[in-house]
């Protein structure tokens, strides 16, 4: 963690994450791959705050990216879901498992 920077960084997370998630729909598979890669890494770096605050933005987007036309993007989305869920509280995941 960044010591005293934590609360400020948490506030900045939402606009950054939502911008990156929009790139999951980019026309180019490399852009989609890079966006998913970034979210996977951020899920580790900023977990579990990112998951608690932004699960409704991130998780559905990752799950739908698992249906991507590009195999590499699809596989990376699956890996990013695992990254995301590793740092997620059970109560946050429960609604997605219904």
C-alpha positions as CSV (number, residue, x, y, z in Angstrom):
1,X,0.0,0.0,0.0
2,X,0.9,3.6,-0.3
3,X,0.5,4.6,3.3
4,X,-1.5,7.9,3.4
5,X,-2.3,7.7,-0.3
6,X,-4.8,4.8,0.1
7,X,-8.1,6.7,0.5
8,X,-7.2,9.2,-2.3
9,X,-6.2,6.4,-4.6
10,X,-9.4,4.5,-3.9
11,X,-11.4,7.5,-5.1
12,X,-9.4,7.7,-8.3
13,X,-9.9,4.0,-9.0
14,X,-13.5,4.2,-10.2
15,X,-13.0,6.6,-13.2
16,X,-9.8,4.7,-14.2
17,X,-11.4,1.3,-14.0
18,X,-14.6,2.3,-15.8
19,X,-12.5,3.8,-18.6
20,X,-10.4,0.7,-19.0
21,X,-13.5,-1.5,-19.0
22,X,-14.9,0.4,-21.9
23,X,-11.8,-0.8,-23.9
24,X,-13.1,-4.4,-23.5
25,X,-15.3,-3.6,-26.5
26,X,-12.5,-2.1,-28.6
27,X,-12.3,-3.1,-32.3
28,X,-8.7,-4.4,-31.9
29,X,-8.1,-7.6,-30.0
30,X,-4.7,-6.3,-28.7
31,X,-6.5,-3.4,-27.1
32,X,-9.1,-5.7,-25.5
33,X,-6.3,-8.0,-24.3
34,X,-4.3,-5.1,-22.8
35,X,-7.4,-3.7,-21.0
36,X,-8.3,-7.1,-19.6
37,X,-4.7,-7.6,-18.5
38,X,-4.7,-4.2,-16.8
39,X,-7.9,-5.0,-14.9
40,X,-6.5,-8.4,-13.8
41,X,-3.4,-6.8,-12.5
42,X,-5.4,-4.0,-10.8
43,X,-7.6,-6.7,-9.1
44,X,-4.4,-8.0,-7.4
45,X,-2.9,-4.6,-6.7
46,X,-6.0,-2.8,-5.4
47,X,-7.9,-5.8,-4.0
48,X,-10.1,-6.2,-2.1
49,X,-11.2,-2.5,-2.3
50,X,-11.5,-2.6,-6.0
51,X,-13.7,-5.7,-5.8
52,X,-15.9,-4.2,-3.1
53,X,-16.5,-0.9,-4.9
54,X,-16.5,-1.9,-8.6
55,X,-17.6,-5.5,-8.9
56,X,-20.8,-4.4,-10.7
57,X,-18.8,-2.7,-13.4
58,X,-15.9,-5.2,-13.7
59,X,-17.3,-8.7,-13.2
60,X,-20.1,-8.6,-15.8
61,X,-17.7,-7.1,-18.3
62,X,-15.0,-9.8,-17.7
63,X,-17.6,-12.6,-17.9
64,X,-18.9,-11.2,-21.3
65,X,-15.3,-10.9,-22.5
66,X,-15.0,-14.7,-22.0
67,X,-17.2,-14.9,-25.1
68,X,-14.8,-12.8,-27.2
69,X,-14.1,-13.8,-30.8
70,X,-10.4,-13.9,-30.1
71,X,-9.1,-17.0,-28.2
72,X,-6.3,-15.1,-26.5
73,X,-8.7,-12.4,-25.2
74,X,-11.2,-15.1,-24.1
75,X,-8.5,-17.0,-22.2
76,X,-7.2,-13.8,-20.6
77,X,-10.7,-12.8,-19.5
78,X,-11.1,-16.1,-17.8
79,X,-7.7,-15.6,-16.0
80,X,-8.7,-12.1,-15.0
81,X,-12.0,-13.4,-13.5
82,X,-9.9,-15.7,-11.3
83,X,-7.6,-12.8,-10.3
84,X,-10.7,-10.7,-9.5
85,X,-12.4,-13.4,-7.4
86,X,-9.3,-14.3,-5.4
87,X,-9.5,-10.9,-3.8
88,X,-13.3,-10.9,-3.5
89,X,-15.4,-11.4,-0.4
90,X,-17.9,-14.2,-0.6
91,X,-20.8,-11.7,0.0
92,X,-19.7,-9.7,-3.1
93,X,-19.7,-12.8,-5.3
94,X,-22.9,-14.4,-4.1
95,X,-25.3,-12.4,-6.4
96,X,-23.3,-13.5,-9.4
97,X,-23.5,-17.2,-8.5
98,X,-27.4,-17.3,-8.6
